[in-house]
Amino acid sequence: MKLEGIRVIDLSVFLPGPYLTLAMADHGAEVIKIEPPGEGDPSRHIGLSDGPSTVFFRNLNRGKKSVVLDLKDFDQREALLSLCDDADVFVESFRPGAVDRLGVGYATLQARNPRIVYCSISAFGQDSEWRGRPAHDLALEAESGLLGMTLGGDGRPAMPGIPAADMLAGLQGLSGVLMALLRREQTGKGDFIDISMHDVTVGGMLNILGPTFAEDRQPIAAHERTTGGAAFYRAYETQDGRHLVLAGQEPKFIHNLLGAFGRPELAELCLRGPGPHQQPVMDFLAAEFRKRPLAEWHLYLATLDVCYGRVNTLPEAFAHPNLVARGMVRRDETNRRHVGPPIRFRDEPAQPVLREPALGEHTALVLGKSASTSE
């Protein structure tokens, strides 16, 4: 696998950091998850369980080793530092300054191991006036302006279905770590990576910033191309109360569907771009889609060259034949389902270990190895 031989020390909890290190574990890295004594990572206790841990925890921490250390204890902190002496990557998600107070900040680790790649994930970054403020995903989506563009039919901010700031932080963190490891091959030196959830969320909105950058105004979400102003990029209710979406605004998709529906003249309104002038097309399509149930529309639309999708429930989504065929739904030896690795290599594919660690399961093993190595 691509990351065999890479050792990762992971002090992160909840979602962004564990998502980063999950990808590394799936592709062969040794990920040592450092957890505090007592309850460990809070995600061990969030949500439903279908085995020895919660689904939340096992989804993000399979294939990792769990080591319990109290970093306020000198000897246990020294044990962590010893682990870092031959580590390649260190990931943490404390508030800025916390790792320095604990004695495991970048300066300390870099002095001992110049090759280490150190990734800090925080809400507002390491050098911001807001650096000490607590914030989770929803607050970052709000502060970045993303939530102000994610509106329900009533025009009010809608609760997002996935934690975009968390996931973007994990993905950008992974990109930074891999870039730093690649550069280290040339320089022999590691680096410090400062991932701000605020930064990465703003960095994920590049396609919706036209009105703001060109005219210094708030976009009207209901008039914009991907947030409600286009007849061919929105959801429609079907006869049985289900929904489908049209999700492709290329001219060929517009002509194909409106031609099939016997209203080719409406295409001109769509080709003028997004905005209120598309309302007649939206009204026509809404009326059409209410004439048949979702299953019938799926069979019909599949015969046309039209970009569409059914609004599936999560159980329906995980029974999707495409996901199953691509190995994105896997089962472990106890028949629990797992999400497969989304990064696919033709050579050296991921080989995820479909088992999460018990709290502290590997403490003696890992620290024993470290002690024997340092002697």
N, C-alpha and C positions, 0 to 999 in steps of 0.2 A: 504494500500500500504506500501511497505517496508520502506519508508522514511518519513512517516507521523510524524509530531511533530518536524522535523528537520528544523531549520531556517537558510537560506543561505543569506549572504550579498554579492552581486556580483557587483564589480566595473570594470569588464572586458568588452572589446568591441571586435568588429570584430568576430573572429571565435574560437580560442582555449578555452578561458574561458567560453564564452556562450555555447559552445558544452558540456563542463563539466557540467555546471549548468542546461542545458536542460535535461540531463538524470536524474538529481536529481528532477527537477520539474515534469517530466513525472511519477516519482515513488513516488510522494506525498510530497516532500519537499516544504516548502514555500520559494520561491526564490524572494528576493527583489533586483531588478536591480536598481542600483544607476546611474543616467545619469546626465551629465552636462547640465546646462540651454542652451537654444538655439536650436542646432540641435540634441542633444542627441547622442546615439550610431551612429557612422558613417554609420553602415550597414543599418540604416533606409533610406539611400539615395543612396544605391548601387544596380544597376540592375533594373529589371522590377517589376512592381506592378500588383497585381490582386485583390486589395482591398485597405484597408486604409493604408497599408504599403508595402514595397518591399517584394518580396518572400524571399530574403536573410534574412531579419530581422525576418520575422514571422517564418521561418523554425527553427531559433535558439533561439527564445525568447517567444514561446507560453507558456502560463500558468504561466508566471512570473508577478510580480508586478513592475511597473515603478515608481520610486521616483526621482524627480529632486532636486539635491542639488549642490550648489556652494561650494566646499570644501575650497576655499580660503576665504570664509566668516566664521568668528569665530562661530557664532551662528548655522550656518548650519552644520559646522563640528562637533560641539557639539551634534547636533541632530543625526548625523551618529554614533558617539561614543556611544550615548545612545542606538541606535538600536543594536550595537554590544555587549552590556552588557549581553544580554540574547540570543545572536546568537550562533549557533553551528559551522558554517563554514563561512569563509571570503575568497573571491577569487578576485585577482587583476592581471592586466597584464600591469602595467606601466613599464617604464624603472627602473632598480634598483636605489633605493634612492629616487624616487619620492614620494612614500607613506610616507616616514619619513619626508620629507619636508612639506607634507600636514598635518602631525600630526596624521596619521592613520596607522603607521607602526606596525609590529608585537609586538615590545616591549611595545608600548603604549596599544595595545588591550589586550595583554596577562596579563599585570599588572592589568587591570580592570576585565578581564574574563579569568582565567587560563584554562578554558575548551575549549577555542576556537581553532578550526583547521584552520590554516591560510595558504592558497595556493597562492604562487606567481609564475606566468608564465612569462618568459622573453626569449629573444633570446639566450643569452649566459650564463645565470645563474647569481646568486647574488654576487658571489665572484670571478669572472673572470676578467682578465685585459681587456677583451672585453665587460664588463658588460654595458658600456654606449653606445655601438654602436647600431644604429637603424638597424633593419632587419625584414623582413617579410618572409613568407614561402619559396619563391623561393631562396632567398639568403641562407637560412639555408640548403635547399636541395643541393645547390651548395657547400657550405663550408663543409658539412658532407661527400661529395663524392657520395651521392645518384644520383645526376644529371649526374655525370660522368659515371654512369652505366645505365642511362636511355637514350638510344641513338636511333635515327631514322635510317632508312635504309641508310642514307648518312653518318652515323657515328658521327653525330653532336648531342649535347644534345637536347633532345626533351622536349617541354613544357608538364609538367605532367597534367593529366586529373583531379586529385584532389590534394588539398594542403596537402601532406602527413605529413609535419612537424607540421602544425596546428592541424591536426586530431590526430596525435600521442601525441601531447602535451595535448590535451583535454582528451584523453583516459588515459594516464599515470597520469595526474592530478586527474582524477576521481578515479583511483585505489588508489593513495596516500591518498586522502581524506577519502575514505571508510576504508582503513587500519587504519588510524589515529582515526577515529570514533570508530572502533572496539576496538582498544587498549585503548581508553579513558574509555571504559566500565570497564576495569580492574584497571586503574591507576587514573582515575578522571581528568587527565590532557590532554590538547590538544597538538598540535605540529605545527611546521613551516615546510612547504613543498616547496622546491626550485625546480621548474620544468624549465629546460633549453630546448628550442626547438632544440638546437644543440645536446644536450645529447640524447634526445628521438629519434631523426632521426638516429643517429649512432646506438642506441639501437634497431632500427627496421631493421637493415641490417645484422643480425647475420648469415643468411643462405648464404650470398654471399662473406664471408670473407676468404674462404679457401686459395686462392692464396696470399692474403695480409698477413695473419697470419703465414701460413706455409712457404712461400717463399719470403715474403716482396716485393711483386710486385703488380702492378695494374692488376686486372683481365682483360682479353680481353673479353669484353662483348659478342662479336659475337661467342665466343667459350664456354661460360659458360652455365650451365644447365638450368637456368631460364631467361637468358637474350639474347638468340639468338643462342646458340650452339647445340640445340637439335631439331631434326625433329618433335618430339612429344610434343614440347612446343613452339609453334610459330603460327603466323597467316597465313592463306592462302586465296587467292582471288578465288571467285567462278565465274561461267560463266556470271552472271549478274552484276559483278562489286562489289558485296557485299563480306564480309569476314566471315570466321569462324576460330576458334582456336582449335588446339589440345592442351590439357593441362594435360596430364597424361602420365608419362614415365615408369610406372610399366610394367614389361615384358608381363603381360597378355593383356594389352591394345595394346602394340606394335604387339604381335602375332595375336591378333584378327583382327586388321585393315589390316595389311599387308597380312594376310592369306585371308581375304575377297577380297582384291584387286589382289590376285593371285601372290604376290611377297613375299612369306614367307622368302626367302633367305636374304632379305634386313634387317631382324630383327637383325642379328648378328652385323651389323654396329651400330645400336642404343644401343645394349646391352654392347658395349665397352665403353659407357660413352659419354659425350658431346665432341664436337670438329669438326674440318673441315672434318674429315673422314665421317661425317654424310651427307655431301653435296649431294651425289647421292640419298639418301632417301628424302631429302628436294626437290630436283628437280623432283623426281618421284611423290611425293605427290602434289607438286604445279601443275604439268601437269594434274593429275587426278582430282583435285578439280576444275580446270577450265572447266571441261566437263559438269557440271550441275549447275543450279542456286541454291542459298542458300536454298530455301524452299525444294527442292528435297533432298538435302544433309541432311537436318534436319530430314526428314522422314526416310531416309535410315540409317543414323548413329544411330538413336534412336532404331533401331532393333538390334544393335550390343552392346556389352559391351565395349564401348569406351568412354574415357573422352574427351568431346568436348564442345564447346559453340558457339552460334551465336554471332557475333559482332552486337549487337542491337543498334539502336538509342535510345535516352532517352525516346521519346514517346513510342517506342516499349517496352522498359524496364519497364515502369510504367503500361503497359497493361499486363505484364507477369502474367499468371494465378497463378503461385506459390506465387508471392508477394501479389496478390490480396487475395488469399485464406488465407494467413498467417496474414492478417490485416496490411500489411506494406504500403498500399495505403488507406488512410482514407479521408473522406470528411466532412467538417464542415457544419454548418447550411446554409451557403451561397454557398455551393457546391465547395468551394476551396479545392484542394487536399493538403494533408499533408503526410509526411513520418512517418509511425508508429514507435513506440519505438522498437529498435532491441534487447533489453534485455527482454527476455520473462520468466516470472515466472509462474509455474503451479498454485501456490497459490499466492494470492495478486498481480495479474497482474497490469501493468501500466494502468493508466486511464488519458491519456494526455488531457489537456484542449486545444482544437483546436481554440485558440484565442490569439492573441498577444496584449500586452498592448499599449495604446496610450502613447505618451511621457508625463510623469508626472501624469498619470491617478490615481495612488494610493498614491500620495504624502500626501494629507490631511488625508486619511484613515490610512496609516501606521504611520505617525508621530503623529497623534492623539492618536493612540493606545499606541505608545511609551511613550508619555507624561503622559497618564493616568496610565500606568504601573509603571512609575518612581515616581509618587507622593505618 
